[in-house]
Amino acid sequence: MNLDLPAADELVLVDNLDTFKLNGFDFVLDLEAEAGHRVKLKSYPYSRSTSFGPRDIEELIFLLRDHPGETFWCSRVRSMFAS
């Protein structure tokens, strides 16, 4: 799935790939592509009752923008673990 992210958000995602992998997301990077089109969603986490997607990626980017290098879980993953 193509992710049309602003270039700044794309950089946050690329710089924090480990956090996204911990949350169950996997990406394909094309560093030769135009900025904003370098990242494609390869796979995302799935649970019986919860489906994840671009909104969860945006939430993680928002959190990581203010706290680079820290590990975060998106709210749906936290809710899933809590239940």
N, C-alpha and C positions, 0 to 999 in steps of 0.2 A: 504494500500500500504506500503510495506517495504521501509524504508529509510536507506540506507547503508551509514551512516555518519561516519566520523572519530570520535573517542572517544571525542576529545576536542570540536568538533562542537556539538556533542550530549549533552554534559554538558551545553553548552551555551543555547541550545534550552530548555532543562529541567529547567534551572535556570530562563528562561524568558518566561515561558508558557503564562503568562498574555498578553504579547505583541503579541504573535502569535494568541491568541484567539481574541484580538482586531482586528487583520487583517483577521479574519474569518477562521483560521486553527484550527483543533481539532486533538488531537493525543491520541493514546493508548500507555501507558508506561508499559514495562515489565522489571522491575528492576532486575529480576533474570536472564535475558538473557545476553549473551556475550556483552561486550562493543562494540559499533558501530552498534548493532542490537537491542537496547532497545526501540527504538521509531518507531511507525508505524503511518502513516498518516491515520486518520479516515475520515476526511472531509476537504474540502478546499472551499474557496469562489468561487462563480460563478456569473457572470453578463451576460447579453444578448450577449455582444460582446467580453467579456474578460474571458479567462479561466486561472486559477492560478494553480501552481504546484510546483514541487521540486526546480526549479530555483528561485522562489520567496522566498522559505524557505531559500535557500542558501544566497540570498541577505540579508535577515533579520539577519541571523547568522553573516554574515560579519559585518554588522552595529553594532550589539550588542556586538560583540567580543571587539571592541574598546571603546564602551560606555555602559558598563553593567548597567542595572537598568533603562535606559532611554526608552521612548516609541517611536517607529518608525513605519512608514507605508511603506510598500514596494512600489516601484515606480509605479507599475500597479494600486495599490489601490489609490495612489495620483492622477494618471491620470484619473481614473474612477470618483473620486470625483470632479475633476476639470471640467470634461465635464458634 
